[in-house]
Amino acid sequence: MQKKHVSETTRNKALEINKSNHFYGSFAEIGAGQEVARHFFQAGLASQTVAKSMSAYDKAFSDSIYGKGSRFVSEDRLLKMLSHEYSLLEERLPERKDATCFFAFANTVATSSHEEIPSCHGWMGIRFQKRPNGPANEIVLHVKMRDRLRLQQQDALGALGVNLVYAAYHHVDDGGPELVSSLLDNLSTDRIEVNFIRFSGPDVEHIDSRLMSLELVRQDLTRMVLFSPKGETLSIADTLYRKPVLIQRGTFRPVTLTNEKILDNGLAQLHRDFQIPKEEVIVMLELAMSQLQGEGDVDRKDFLDRVDTLCALGHHVLISNFPLFAQLHLEMRRLTENIICLVIGGLTLQGLFDDKFYSKYSGGILAAFGHMFDEKTRMYVYPYKTDKVCMTAGTYNPDQRLAHLYKHLTENHLIADMQNCDEVDTSLHSDAVRKLLSAGNPKWEELVPGAVRDLIKKRKLFGYKG
């Protein structure tokens, strides 16, 4: 659903900064004209804010300024631009350093104008001081433009850039959700997607980039964000480019030995099916926003506890707002042309083949399955076990109306039972571990991976009081 943010006008934001006579810096923009700097010039009093505005469009010319070895539209290029322009301010304007907060704003983007929705994107960032002679801090974004026409894309980028500069000086002190929501003031989510955000520097240490990334998803500025095994925010497009992917969705509160064994079996089966070395596969443990929110707002500490314990296993963590696997796979396929493997439990098959979940999906269940499977996709099903049943892909029987569809998927091995699961206790769930934790029963330590156990005890996660 489109969300439109309206606050101070873009012009008023630029004028307020110009009037302050306290922030002074440079604008370097590649790919969309000088759309951000233009707002500061048109607002008036720009001489009090703008030291320089430039666009090094020619690749050779840009390389000579910022250095070779990076693509025009990349994070590496953006960081080089910020570093170069900021260092020039300090070098050439020493007389202002005692009374001025320096900043360098930069963007490098690819715009386009086609009849079909373009895949236009770019990097945008600001390096700034919060006080004269203070340290440098950074906010970096990756954005996708959804407007069809180039002029509309440029207009949206201009507004976003002003919002970013304004946020750097007015919203970083508290670092709350308002910072993220302010990025789309006077814009809407059908025009701009912000799918990466990172904060660095002494004056923004209180801002956790993971929580701000969560806000991007929660506030619908993007549908998913990715964290590295070290807990760092990542550009999902750069990370998944041409990579094979294995995804397991769950609550992971906390992750259990069963989750770990299932991932190991899935990787082994992926290797057997496609001869892909395990170390080349991007393994992602996915937390769906619907599971994080539950009946109310997201518990941010609980969220960070989950991310930290998942990262302790050495895997990537995906936060998504895709209720349906079809939506998730469709987006993943846009990011990688390689193998995509979805790991699910046998009980999940019931929901997967339930028409009611596709009532609002354009084209219904058949369109959804068309978006969910292709020749480079596999869905591995691990058994759902209780004292009375063991549900697998082999034992599951969908509604008769969908039996032929299910037969097609299983006979072509698009849906397949996960092998070597006889000894895996798939009846073990996270809630059993939490009950033991809350009761102070040390048996929980036997049910989670060693690295996760140690982290829970060291940092007292998930209510551990030992």
KAJOVEN-V888600 format. One record per pair of residues at least 12 apart in sequence whose C-alpha atoms are under 8 Angstrom apart, sorted by the first residue. I is the first residue (numbers start at 1). J is the second residue. Records with the same first field share a line. If there is no record, write none. Layout:
# KAJOVEN-V888600
I=J  J
This chain:
# KAJOVEN-V888600
2=188  189  190
3=188  189  190  220
4=184  185  186  187  188  189
5=181  182  184  185  186  187  188
6=185  186  187
7=182  185  186
8=185  186
9=185  186
10=39  159  162  163  185  186
11=39  40  42  43
12=43
13=162  163  166
14=39  40  43  162  166
15=40  43  44  45
17=49  166
18=40  43  44  45  46  47  48  49
19=45  48
20=48
21=48  49
22=48  49  99  100  101
23=48  49  100  101  102  103
24=48  49  50  51  100  101  102  103
25=49  50  51  52  86  89  102  103  104  105
26=50  51  52  53  85  86  89  103  104  105
27=50  52  53  54  104  105  106
28=53  54  55  56  81  85  104  105  106  107
29=54  55  56  106  107  108
30=55  56  57  107  108  109
31=57  108  109  110  111
32=109  110  111  154  157
33=55  154
34=53  54  55
35=154  155  157  158
36=157  158  159  161  162
37=53  158
38=158
39=158  162
59=72
66=80  81  84
67=80
72=108
73=108  109  110  122  123
74=108  122  123
75=123
77=108
78=106  107  108  123  124  125
81=106
82=104  105  106  125  126  127
83=127
85=104
86=102  103  104  127
89=102
90=102
97=132  133
98=132  133
99=132
100=131  132  133
101=128  129  130  131  132  133  134
102=128  129  132
103=126  127  128  129
104=126  127  128
105=124  125  126  127  165
106=124  125  126
107=122  123  124  125
108=122  123  124
109=121  122  123
110=122
111=145  150  153  154
112=148  149  150
113=148  149  150
114=148  149
115=148
116=148
117=146  147  148
118=145  146  147  148
119=144  145  146
120=144  145  146
121=142  143  144  145
122=142  143  144
123=140  141  142  143
124=140  141  142  143  161
125=138  139  140  141  164
126=138  139  140  164  165  168
127=139
128=168
130=169  203
135=201  202  203
136=201  202
137=199  200  201  202  203  204
138=198  199  200  201
139=168  197  198  199  200
140=196  197  198  199
141=194  195  196  197  198
142=194  195  196  197  235
143=192  193  194  195  196
144=192  193  194  195
145=191  192  193
146=190  191  192  193
147=190  191  192
153=191
156=187  191  192
159=185  186  187
160=183  184  185  187
163=182  183  184  185
164=183
167=179  182  183
172=204  207
173=204
175=206  207
177=212  215
180=212  215  216
181=219
189=220  221
192=221
193=221  222
194=216  221  222
195=213  216  221  222  223  224  225  235
196=213  225  233  234  235
197=209  212  213  233
198=233
209=232  233
210=227  231  232  233  304
211=300  304
213=225  233
214=319
217=289  319  320  321
218=289  321
223=320  321  322
224=318  319  320  321
225=318  319  320
226=316  317  318  319
227=316  317  318
228=311  315  316  317
229=310  311  312  313  314  315  316  317
230=311  312  314
231=307  308  311
236=335
237=335
240=282  335  336
241=335  336  337
242=335  336  337  338
243=280  281  282  336  337  338  339
244=280  281  282  336  338  339  340
245=281  282  283  284  338  339  340  341
246=266  267  281  282  283  284  340  341  342  343
247=283  284  285  286  340  341  342  343
248=263  284  285  286  342  343  344
249=285  286  287  288  343  344
250=285  286  287  288
251=287  291  292  430
252=287  306  310  430
253=306  430  431  434  462
254=306  309  430  433  434  448  462
255=306  309  310  430  448  449  452
256=428  429  430  447  448  449
257=447  448  449
258=424  425  426  428
260=449
261=424
262=382  421  424
265=418  419  420  421
266=343  380  418
269=418  419
270=341
282=315  316
283=315  316
284=315  316  317  318
285=310  315  316  317  318
286=317  318  319  320
287=317  318  319  320
288=319  320  321  322  323
289=319  320  321  322
290=321  323
302=462
305=461  462
309=451  452  455  456
310=452
312=451  452  455
313=451  452
325=372
326=368  369  371  372
327=368  371  372
329=371  372  373
330=371  372
338=376
339=376  377  378
340=376  377  378
341=377  378  379  380
342=377  378  379  380
343=379  380  381  382
344=379  380  381  382
345=381  382  383  384  392
346=381  382  383  384  391  392  393  396
347=383  384  391  392
349=393  396
350=398
353=398  399  402
373=414
374=414
375=414
377=414
378=413  414  415  416
379=414  415  416
380=415  416  417  418
381=393  415  416  417  418
382=417  418  419  421  426
383=417  418  421  426
384=426  427
385=425  426  427
386=427
392=417
393=410  415  416  417
394=417
433=447
434=462
437=462  463  464
438=463  464
440=464  465  466
